[in-house]
Amino acid sequence: MEAKDEKEISIFRNGRSRAVRIPAEYAVEGDSVMISQDEDGVIHMRPKQKKMSLIEVLDWLEEQEPLGEEFPGDPGDEGLLPADDVDL
């Protein structure tokens, strides 16, 4: 994918690492990013996706459409054998 707008920025030392400052117009949300490098040296950086909390997952699940199939063992499923008695 070709970059739409390229800028030249300086690389500097930060301890034993090399670092770059991200220009404000390229700002990303959050405190971390995922970075990778192709064999030809091209570096890719993308925002790290925030993990959903349990409440967010449950809210998301409520918004999803049903799968459209009955689960085995639903009431009214005549194909199941009766449960065996268990001595406790």
N, C-alpha and C positions, 0 to 999 in steps of 0.2 A: 504494500500500500504506500503510495507516494505521499509525502508530507505536503500539506497545503501551504503552510507558512513556516519557513525555516528561519532560525535566528542563530547567530554565532554567539556562544557563551564560553566563558573561561572555565578551565578545570583548575582546581586548587587542592592543596593538601589539607587534610583534616586528620591529624594523628598519622596513622600508617595507611590511611585510605585516601583515595582521590575522590573529590566531590564536585558537584555542580550546583548552582543555585537555579531553581526553577523560576523563570520570569512570571510575574503576576498574571499575565494573560493565559498562562498554561496551568493555573492553580487547580489542584484537585482536592476534593473533600477528604477528611480523615487524616490520620497520623502516619499511615504507611502506604506503600505502593508495592506492586509485584514487578520485578524486573527480570528480563531475560536477554540473551545475546545470541544472534544467529552466527552460523559458521563464518559468514563474511564480515563479522564485526558489528553489524547493525544492532543497536541496543533498543529494546522495546520496554516501555514503562506504562503500566495501567493502574488505576486506583484499585486497592484491595477491597473486595466486596465485604461489607459488614455482615457478620453472622446474625441471623434472626434470633430473637429471644423466643422462649417457649410460647409466650402470649402472641407474638407476631406470627409464629408458625400456625398456631391454632386459628387465628383470625384469617390467615391465608387459606387454610384448609376449608374453612366455612364458605369462602368465596368460590371454591372450585366446583365444577359441574360433577354430578354423579357419574360413575363409570358406565352406568347403563346395564349392569349385570347383577343378578342376585348372588349373594354370597351363599355357599353351601350351608345348610343347617338353618336357614331362615325359617321362621314359623310358616307353615304351609308347605314346606318341602316334604313331600310324601316319600321320597326315595331313601330316607335314613332309617336305619334299624333302631329299635328302642335301646336306650342305654342299659348297660349291665348294672345290677345291684352291687354295691360295694359295702362290705362289712367294715365298720369303723371301730 
